[in-house]
């Protein structure tokens, strides 16, 4: 049985004292992360999941709260876990150079001759179906800062379908991308602020009927949303929350 575990559910600023974006998806053929914010290693340890279980990381876009944890993940995998098996890192075009530049900037490069495990980089293109670890992934373009190369993910694992919005504001094609999903994980940064690149709760209340999905959970919660989580009509995620599919 596939399951989803929310490792981090805050916005970029750790609203409510919670961790930044990372969503673990586990199936019969393996485990992957959707995004890997800087607090991901702390989150995995908190919920009792070993880094070495993870086969692949898929990056939705190049904002630090969504991929800034990967150099530290790699460092822990090498020195603490003594990992030897490959790790796949998939993301928007240019993902390998972005990761190498980030790792160097953090003084944790992974190009040493004695590096202990293979890192396989894979570029994701909107509309192109790709096998990533235990899942089949179909990225789709979303409405977020263009320079971050933003995508959402339509993911199939163990005959279940999970759609993750990544960071986005409203765009007309979104209901088509999510239609029929077993689980739609949608960002909801604000409560009622009008901001082009992110959803607010008031937006999603109005739009909910257009999302023909079995279950919808909102995440990437900012300060106001963190205070209100668990007390709203729409289901809110929290750090450590588990969903069986």
C-alpha positions as CSV (number, residue, x, y, z in Angstrom):
1,X,0.0,0.0,0.0
2,X,1.3,3.4,-1.0
3,X,1.6,6.1,1.6
4,X,2.4,9.8,1.9
5,X,4.2,11.3,4.9
6,X,4.5,15.1,5.2
7,X,8.1,15.8,6.5
8,X,7.7,19.6,6.3
9,X,4.6,21.7,5.7
10,X,5.6,25.3,6.3
11,X,6.3,28.2,4.0
12,X,9.9,29.4,3.4
13,X,10.0,31.0,6.8
14,X,9.2,28.1,9.1
15,X,5.8,29.5,10.0
16,X,4.5,28.0,13.2
17,X,7.8,26.5,14.1
18,X,7.3,23.8,11.4
19,X,9.7,22.4,8.8
20,X,10.0,23.5,5.2
21,X,8.7,21.6,2.2
22,X,9.4,17.9,1.9
23,X,6.9,15.2,1.2
24,X,7.8,11.5,1.3
25,X,6.0,9.1,-1.0
26,X,6.5,5.4,-0.2
27,X,5.4,2.5,-2.4
28,X,6.1,-1.2,-2.9
29,X,9.0,-0.5,-5.2
30,X,10.7,2.2,-3.1
31,X,10.6,5.6,-1.5
32,X,11.1,9.2,-2.9
33,X,10.9,12.7,-1.7
34,X,9.0,15.5,-3.4
35,X,11.2,18.5,-2.6
36,X,13.8,18.7,0.1
37,X,13.8,21.9,2.1
38,X,16.7,22.7,4.5
39,X,15.0,21.1,7.5
40,X,14.4,17.7,5.8
41,X,17.1,15.8,7.6
42,X,15.7,17.0,10.9
43,X,12.2,16.0,9.8
44,X,13.2,12.5,8.6
45,X,14.9,11.9,12.0
46,X,11.9,13.2,13.9
47,X,9.5,10.7,12.1
48,X,12.0,7.8,12.3
49,X,12.8,7.5,8.5
50,X,16.3,6.7,7.5
51,X,17.8,8.8,4.7
52,X,19.1,5.6,3.2
53,X,15.6,4.4,2.5
54,X,15.1,7.2,-0.1
55,X,15.7,6.2,-3.7
56,X,15.1,9.5,-5.4
57,X,14.4,13.2,-4.8
58,X,12.2,15.2,-7.2
59,X,12.6,19.0,-7.1
60,X,9.5,21.1,-8.1
61,X,11.5,24.4,-8.5
62,X,14.6,26.2,-7.6
63,X,13.6,28.1,-4.4
64,X,15.8,27.4,-1.4
65,X,13.0,26.1,0.8
66,X,12.3,23.4,-1.8
67,X,15.8,22.2,-2.7
68,X,18.2,23.8,-0.2
69,X,18.3,20.6,2.0
70,X,19.9,18.4,-0.6
71,X,23.6,19.2,0.0
72,X,23.1,18.4,3.7
73,X,21.2,15.2,2.8
74,X,24.1,14.1,0.6
75,X,26.6,14.9,3.4
76,X,24.7,12.9,5.9
77,X,24.2,10.0,3.4
78,X,28.0,9.9,2.9
79,X,29.4,10.3,6.4
80,X,26.6,9.1,8.7
81,X,24.8,6.5,6.6
82,X,27.8,5.2,4.6
83,X,25.5,5.0,1.6
84,X,26.8,3.0,-1.4
85,X,23.7,2.7,-3.6
86,X,22.7,5.3,-6.2
87,X,20.6,8.3,-5.4
88,X,18.5,9.9,-8.2
89,X,17.9,13.6,-8.2
90,X,15.4,14.9,-10.7
91,X,14.4,18.5,-11.3
92,X,13.9,21.3,-13.9
93,X,16.4,21.7,-16.7
94,X,19.9,22.6,-15.3
95,X,19.3,20.7,-12.1
96,X,22.8,19.2,-12.0
97,X,24.6,22.5,-12.3
98,X,22.3,24.1,-9.8
99,X,23.0,21.4,-7.3
100,X,26.7,21.5,-7.8
101,X,26.8,25.3,-7.5
102,X,24.7,25.1,-4.3
103,X,26.8,22.4,-2.8
104,X,30.0,24.4,-3.5
105,X,28.4,27.6,-2.0
106,X,27.7,25.6,1.2
107,X,31.2,24.2,1.2
108,X,29.8,20.6,0.8
109,X,30.8,19.7,-2.8
110,X,30.1,16.2,-3.9
111,X,32.7,15.9,-6.7
112,X,35.5,14.3,-4.5
113,X,37.3,11.4,-6.3
114,X,36.4,9.1,-3.4
115,X,32.7,10.0,-3.3
116,X,31.0,6.9,-2.0
117,X,27.8,6.6,-4.1
118,X,26.6,7.5,-7.6
119,X,24.3,10.6,-7.9
120,X,22.2,10.3,-11.0
121,X,20.7,13.6,-12.3
122,X,17.6,13.7,-14.4
123,X,16.0,16.7,-16.0
124,X,12.2,17.0,-15.9
125,X,10.3,18.6,-18.7
126,X,6.6,19.6,-18.4
127,X,4.4,17.1,-20.2
128,X,7.1,14.4,-20.4
129,X,6.4,11.2,-18.5
130,X,9.4,9.9,-16.6
131,X,10.1,7.0,-14.3
132,X,11.7,8.3,-11.0
133,X,12.5,5.8,-8.3
134,X,9.3,3.9,-7.4
135,X,6.9,6.2,-9.4
136,X,6.0,7.5,-12.8
137,X,6.1,11.3,-12.8
138,X,4.4,13.7,-15.2
139,X,5.6,17.3,-14.5
140,X,3.3,20.2,-15.5
141,X,4.0,23.9,-15.6
142,X,2.5,26.0,-12.8
143,X,2.1,29.8,-12.1
144,X,5.1,30.8,-10.0
145,X,8.2,32.9,-10.3
146,X,9.5,32.0,-13.8
147,X,13.2,32.1,-12.9
148,X,12.7,29.2,-10.5
149,X,11.5,26.9,-13.4
150,X,8.4,25.8,-11.5
151,X,6.5,22.6,-12.0
152,X,3.8,20.6,-10.3
153,X,3.9,16.8,-10.2
154,X,1.4,14.2,-11.3
155,X,2.7,11.0,-9.8
156,X,1.5,7.4,-10.1
157,X,2.7,4.8,-7.5
158,X,1.2,1.4,-6.8
159,X,-1.9,2.2,-9.0
160,X,-2.6,5.3,-7.0
161,X,-2.3,8.9,-8.3
162,X,-0.9,11.8,-6.2
163,X,-0.8,15.3,-7.6
164,X,1.4,17.9,-5.9
165,X,1.0,21.6,-6.9
166,X,4.4,22.7,-6.0
167,X,4.3,26.5,-5.4
168,X,1.7,28.2,-7.5
169,X,-1.0,30.7,-7.9
170,X,-4.2,30.1,-9.8
171,X,-4.1,29.2,-13.5
172,X,-6.9,27.8,-15.6
173,X,-5.4,24.5,-16.5
174,X,-4.9,23.3,-12.9
175,X,-8.3,21.6,-12.6
176,X,-7.5,19.5,-15.7
177,X,-4.1,18.5,-14.3
178,X,-5.5,17.2,-11.0
179,X,-8.8,15.7,-12.2
180,X,-9.3,12.1,-10.8
181,X,-6.4,12.2,-8.4
182,X,-6.6,10.0,-5.3
183,X,-4.8,12.8,-3.4
184,X,-4.2,16.4,-4.4
185,X,-1.6,18.1,-2.3
186,X,-2.0,21.9,-2.8
187,X,0.0,24.8,-1.5
188,X,-1.9,27.4,0.5
189,X,0.5,30.0,1.8
190,X,-1.9,32.7,2.9
191,X,-5.4,33.0,4.5
192,X,-6.8,35.9,2.5
193,X,-3.9,37.8,1.0
194,X,-4.1,38.4,-2.8
195,X,-0.7,37.4,-4.2
196,X,-0.1,36.2,-7.7
197,X,2.4,33.4,-7.1
198,X,0.7,31.6,-4.1
199,X,-2.8,30.4,-3.2
200,X,-4.7,31.8,-0.3
201,X,-7.3,29.8,1.7
202,X,-10.1,32.1,0.5
203,X,-9.0,31.3,-3.1
204,X,-9.2,27.6,-2.5
205,X,-12.5,27.8,-0.7
206,X,-14.0,29.3,-3.8
207,X,-12.2,27.0,-6.2
208,X,-12.6,23.7,-4.4
209,X,-15.6,22.5,-6.4
210,X,-13.5,22.7,-9.6
211,X,-11.0,20.2,-8.3
212,X,-12.5,16.7,-9.0
213,X,-10.3,14.7,-6.6
214,X,-10.9,12.1,-4.0
215,X,-9.0,13.9,-1.3
216,X,-7.4,17.3,-1.1
217,X,-4.9,18.4,1.6
218,X,-3.3,21.9,1.8
219,X,0.3,22.6,2.8
220,X,3.1,25.2,2.5
221,X,1.2,27.0,5.3
222,X,2.2,30.6,6.2
223,X,1.9,32.2,9.6
224,X,-1.9,32.8,9.6
225,X,-2.6,29.4,8.1
226,X,-0.3,27.7,10.6
227,X,-2.4,29.2,13.4
228,X,-5.6,28.0,11.8
229,X,-4.6,24.5,10.7
230,X,-7.0,21.8,11.8
231,X,-9.8,24.3,12.3
232,X,-10.8,24.9,8.7
233,X,-13.2,23.4,6.2
234,X,-10.3,22.3,4.0
235,X,-8.0,19.6,5.4
236,X,-4.6,21.0,6.4
237,X,-1.3,19.0,6.6
238,X,1.1,19.1,9.5
239,X,4.6,17.9,10.0
240,X,4.6,14.1,10.4
241,X,1.1,13.6,9.0
242,X,0.7,10.2,7.3
243,X,-1.9,9.3,4.6
244,X,-2.4,5.7,3.4
245,X,-3.5,5.6,-0.2
